[in-house]
Amino acid sequence: MSTIRDDISETPAARTLRVRSVVGLAYDEIRSLIVGGSLGPGARLGQAELAAQLGISRTSVREALRRLAGDGLVEFEVNRGFFVVDIGLDSVLQRLEARLVLEPSIARLAAERHRGTDLTAMRAAIAAEDVATTSDAGHDASRAFHIAVAAATGNEALVRLLDTLWIADVGRRLLAQRRVAPTWQDADVAEHREILKTIETGDALAAEQLMRSHVESAFVHWSGRHAHQARDEAAG
C-alpha cells in the first residue's frame, strides 16, 4: 500500500488544502481496497492500523472513513468502530428500491426545470452509451445520463443522493454480468432517449412514468437474480 504523508510544515491555508487532499487520497485508497475485495464484508477498519499503513494521521483516516460511510461502503458501530458493509445483492436491491422512489420525481422535476445545457449533457451521455464497447464504458455513460437528469432539477441535494445510491464501482461489476444479454445496451439507450424526449418537451407526467418503468426493470431483474441466488444457497 502506498504511503501518504500529511505532516509537512506549511502555512495554515496550505495546510488546510493539504489535509483535504490527504483525506481524498486516503478515501481513494481505502475505497479501492473495499471495492477490489482486499477488505471483505464485515472487515474491521482500524483507524490506527490504517493510519500507520498510509503514513497519515488518524484524524485524516477517520474523515475518509466518514466519507465512505456516506457512500454506503462503510458503517460505524458505537463502541466498536468502522466496518466494511456487505455490498451484495441485498444492498443493491435496497438501493434500487430507493432509486425507484426517488428517480421518477427527479425526472418530473427535470422536465419542469431543465436548461439547454442539461439537455446537452443528457444527449452526450446517451451518445457515449450508444457507442460503448465495454461494460465499464456502457455503465459509466448510463450513470452519467441519470446524474444529468438529476442535475437538471437544479437541486444539488438530489444529485448527491443519487450519486450515493449508485456506487459506480459496484454498478460496473453488476453491468458486466447483465451486459451478457446482447440486447440490454440497445434497450437501455432507447429508454434513455424516450425519457430525454419527455424532459425536452416538458411532459413532466410522462417523464415520471417512463423513469419509473426504467428503474423498475432493473429492480425486477436483480430481484430475480437474488431469488435465484437464495434458491441455490438453500439447495447447497
N, C-alpha and C positions, 0 to 999 in steps of 0.2 A: 504494500500500500504506500502511496506517495505521502511525503511529509509536507505539511503546510505550516509555515511559520507566521505567527502573529505577535511577535514580541519585539519588533523593530521600533526604536525610538523615533517618533515623528511629532509634528505639530498636532494639536488637538483636532483640527479639521481633517488633516491627512489620516490621523489615527482612526477617526470615525469612519472614513471611507474605507480604510484598510480592514477594519473589523467587519464591516458589511461584506467586503469582498471575501474575507476568510470564511465567514458564515456561509456564503454562497458556495464556495468551493467545498466546504465540509458537507453541505447539503447534497451537492452533486455526487461526492464520493460515497457517502452513506447510501444515498438513493440507488446508485449503480450496484452496490453490494446486495441490496434488498431485491431489486428487480432482476438482477442476474442470478439470484439464487444462492449466493455465498452466505447470506444471512436468511435462514429459512423462517417460516411462520412460527411465531412463539419465541423466537430468539430474544434474549435479553440484551438490550443495548446499554452496556455500562458506560457511563459518561467518562469516568476516569480512564478506562481502558481505551476508549476511542480517542480521547484527548492525547494519550501517550502515543498511540499508533499514528495519529495525524500530525503530531507535533504542535498542537494548538491548545488554547485554554479550555477548561471545562465550560466556561460561560459560552464560548463560541459553539461548542458541541451541543450544549443544551438548547441554544437558539435554533440550530439546524434541526434538531430533533423535534422542536415545537413546530417548525415549518413542515416537516414530514408528517407530523400528526395532523396538521391542517389538510394535507393531501390525502389523508386516509391510509397512509402506508405504515404508520406507527401509532401506537396507542399508549397513553400514560395511565398507570395504575398507582393510586395513592399508596405511599409507603413501600412500593415495590420498584417503581421506575418505568422506563420506556421499553416497549416490546414490539417486535415486528408483527404486523397484522396479517392474518391469513387472507390473501387476495385471490382465493379460489372462486369457483362459480357461485358460491353463496354470496360473497361480497359483490361480485359482478352483477348478479340479479338484483341485489338491493340498490345498487347504483342505477341500473337501468330502470327500476321501478321509480326511483326519484326523478330520473330524466323524463319518464313518461308523464309524471305530474307537472314537471317544470317546463319542458320544451314546447308543448302546444301553446302555452300562454306567451312564451318568448316569441314564437312565430307570429302570433296575433299582434303583439306589440310592435314587432319589426315591420309588419305590413302597415301599421298606423304611423310609424315614426321614421322609417328609413330615409337615408340621404343617398345621393348619387354614388358617393364613394363606397357606401355599404354594398350597393348592388355590384359595383366593380369587384370588390373583394369576393363576393359570392360567386360571380362568374369565373374569376380566376381560379378559385378552389375547384369548381366543377370541371373546368378545362384541364386542370392538373390531374384530377382523378380519372378523367376520361382517357388520358394517355399513359397513366401509371403502369409500369411493367413489373413492379414488385409489390408485395403485400404491405411493406412499410410505407412506400410512397402512396399507395392507394389509401391506406389508413390515415396518414397524415393529411392528405388532401380532403378526405371525407370529414375528418375532425375540424379542419380549417373552415369548411363550409358552415358547420354548426356553430362554431365560435363566431364567425362573421354574422350569422343570423342573430346571435345574442348581442353582438356589438351594435347591431342596427337598432336595438331598443334604446340605446343611449344610456343604459343603466349598467355601470361598471360592476355593481354587486352581482347582477345576473351573470355577467361574463365570468367573474371569479367563481361563482357557484358551479357553473357548468365545467369550467376548467378543472375544478377539484373533483367533480364527479367522474370525469372522463380522464383517467390516468393514461397518458399516451403510451407508456411502455407496456402496460397491461393490454391495452387495445391492440397494439401491434401483434402481440402474441396470439390473441384471440382471432384477429382477422387472418393471420397466417393459416389458421385451421378452417375458417369459414370460406376463404377465397378458393378452396379446393373446388367448390361449385363454380363451374365456368361462367354461369350467368349472373353471379352475385354482383360483380362490379358494374356491369351494364345496367342492372336493375337499380342499383344504388344511385348511379349517375342520373338515370331517368327520373327517379323520385325527387332528387335534389333539384332538377330542372323544373319540375312541376311546382315544387314549393317556392322556388325563386319567382316563377311566373305570378303566383298569387300575391307574393310580397310586393313585386314590382307594380302590380295593378292596384294594390291597396285593398285586396279582398281578404280582410282580416279573418273572417269566419272560415273561409276555405283554407287559408294558410294554417290555421289552428288544427283543422280536421286532418289535413294532409300530414302535418308533422306528427300528430298523434298516431296515425296509421303507420308512419315510417318508423318511429321509435318502437311501437308495439311489435312490429315484425321482428326486430332484434330481440326484444324481450321474450317473445314466443319461441324463437329459435333456440336461445340459450336456456330457456326453461325446459325445453325438450331434451337438450343435451344433459342438463342437470338431472332430470328424471332418469335418463338412460344410465348416467354415471352411478346414481344411487342404486339402481337395479343390479348393476354389475358388482358393486361393492357388497350388496346383500347376498348375491349369489356366490361371491368369493369367500 
